[in-house]
Structure formats: C-alpha cells, structure tokens
Amino acid sequence: MAAGGAALTAIKNLAEKNGLIEPEMPPAVAKMLHTTGESMWTNKSGGSTGMFDIVFTKKGAESGGNLRILFDGSMKPSVNSSPVDLKDGSTNAQSALSKIRNSALGKQLDTVGGWNPGSAANAYALTSGKNGGDAGVFGMVLTNNTDAYAKANASKILDTIYKYL
C-alpha cells in the first residue's frame, strides 16, 4: 500500500486518534536520511487531494492487481453517492471525466500517470449524486484485475478516509 497527499493527513489523524504519536527523529538518523529531522508529516498534506494505492497479490500466483483511489477532500460524499463507469462512453461518463480533468482531482490524476478511456485499467468516478454525470465528483478509482473489489469497497474506503480528514 502507498499513500500520498491528503491521504497522509488521514493516516496521521487516525494514528493520533488511536494514541499513536510520532517519536522524535534521532539526529544520527536524520543525518543518514539527509533530512533536518523534521516530522514526516510536516508540509506533506499535498492540499486537499490524496491517493491510496493498494496492490493485491494472489496466493500462489505471480500476478494480482491493484486499486488506486484518488480523492478530493474538499468535496464530501453524500448518501446518494454513486460510481460512474468511465469506460462506458455514456454521457454521464463523459461529464464525470470532464469534471475530473478540470478539477484538483485531475491534477492528482496527472501526478500518477493520467488515465483515458482507452487505457487497460478500468476507472470509476465516485460522485455525490445518484445521476453521476450531473453530480460533483469527489473521487476516482483506477483498477487492474480488481473490479469486483473496487465496486464493492471503494466507496466504503473513501467514507472511512473522509472521517479522518
């Protein structure tokens, strides 16, 4: 699992809620890491957007899959949140992808290599309304060989993340 941007804020807040604090970095370790010894959390939030990348390996198999979740913490999921399949070419998919590309979420997507409907990975926009195309987009899921898991769990994962932002 990897995390970046506002995802680090969520991890820090979750750790603090559970009584975990970051120990002070010993000067010798800071020197070895070529840092000044500042907190790993300092100035690392990356603004309101974040990313979690989860890699799955199947037991006994050489390949698994991965699930990359991008989110915009300045927007909030709603009870009417719904996923929009960005590969299906529908009006809703085109509208959602346009909203992603023209938002902070699009900048986050660019930092992880981008995505387009012709990509091998499947992608879903997570929207704040039942009719995805005319709703706000608060997250995006890129999936390789993990579609069933993504559809079942991406919204739950993001709901948990938002609790700690």
SVG drawing of the C-alpha trace seen along z (x, -y; Angstrom):
<svg xmlns="http://www.w3.org/2000/svg" viewBox="-30 -23 55 44">
<polyline fill="none" stroke="black" stroke-width="0.4" points="0.0,0.0 1.2,-3.5 -0.3,-6.8 0.2,-10.4 -1.1,-13.9 -4.1,-14.3 -4.1,-10.6 -1.1,-11.2 -3.3,-13.6 -5.9,-10.9 -3.3,-8.4 -1.8,-10.9 -5.3,-11.7 -6.2,-8.1 -2.9,-7.3 -3.4,-10.2 -7.0,-9.2 -5.6,-5.8 -3.0,-7.3 0.0,-6.8 2.4,-9.7 5.5,-10.1 8.7,-9.8 11.4,-12.5 13.9,-11.5 17.4,-11.0 20.0,-13.3 22.1,-10.4 19.0,-9.0 18.2,-12.5 21.7,-12.8 21.6,-9.4 18.3,-10.2 19.7,-13.7 16.8,-15.5 16.7,-18.1 14.9,-15.7 11.5,-17.4 8.3,-15.4 7.4,-13.1 4.0,-14.8 5.3,-18.4 4.1,-20.1 3.3,-16.7 -0.5,-17.0 -0.4,-18.0 -3.5,-20.1 -7.0,-18.6 -6.3,-15.8 -4.8,-12.4 -4.1,-8.9 -4.1,-5.4 -2.6,-2.7 -3.3,0.9 -1.6,3.8 -3.1,7.3 -1.1,10.4 -3.0,13.7 -1.7,16.6 0.5,18.8 0.1,16.6 2.6,14.4 0.2,11.6 -2.5,9.9 -4.0,6.5 -4.1,3.0 -6.6,0.5 -5.7,-3.2 -8.1,-5.6 -7.8,-9.3 -9.9,-11.7 -10.6,-15.4 -11.0,-16.1 -12.6,-19.5 -15.8,-17.7 -17.8,-15.3 -19.5,-12.0 -23.3,-12.0 -25.9,-9.3 -26.7,-9.4 -23.0,-8.8 -22.8,-6.6 -20.0,-5.2 -19.9,-6.0 -18.0,-3.6 -15.7,-6.0 -15.0,-3.5 -18.6,-3.0 -18.7,-6.2 -22.1,-7.3 -23.0,-11.0 -22.6,-10.5 -19.1,-9.1 -18.0,-11.9 -19.4,-14.5 -17.7,-12.9 -14.4,-12.6 -14.5,-16.2 -15.2,-17.3 -12.2,-15.2 -9.9,-16.7 -10.9,-20.3 -10.5,-19.9 -7.9,-19.4 -8.7,-15.7 -7.4,-16.0 -4.1,-17.4 -3.8,-14.5 -4.6,-12.1 -1.8,-13.7 0.7,-13.1 0.0,-9.3 0.3,-9.0 -3.2,-10.0 -5.9,-7.8 -8.1,-7.8 -11.0,-5.6 -8.6,-3.5 -6.4,-2.6 -6.1,1.0 -7.2,0.1 -10.8,-0.3 -11.9,-3.5 -14.9,-4.7 -15.8,-8.3 -17.3,-8.4 -19.9,-11.1 -22.0,-12.9 -25.4,-12.1 -27.5,-9.3 -27.1,-10.6 -23.3,-10.7 -22.9,-12.9 -24.6,-16.0 -23.2,-15.5 -19.9,-16.6 -17.0,-14.1 -15.2,-13.6 -13.1,-10.5 -11.8,-8.3 -10.9,-4.6 -8.5,-3.0 -8.5,0.7 -6.4,3.5 -7.8,7.0 -9.7,5.8 -13.0,4.6 -15.3,6.6 -13.4,5.5 -13.4,1.8 -17.1,1.8 -17.9,3.4 -15.4,1.4 -14.2,-1.8 -17.0,-4.0 -16.6,-2.4 -12.8,-3.0 -13.4,-6.7 -16.1,-7.1 -13.5,-6.0 -10.8,-8.3 -13.1,-11.3 -13.8,-10.6 -10.1,-11.3 -9.5,-14.4"/>
</svg>
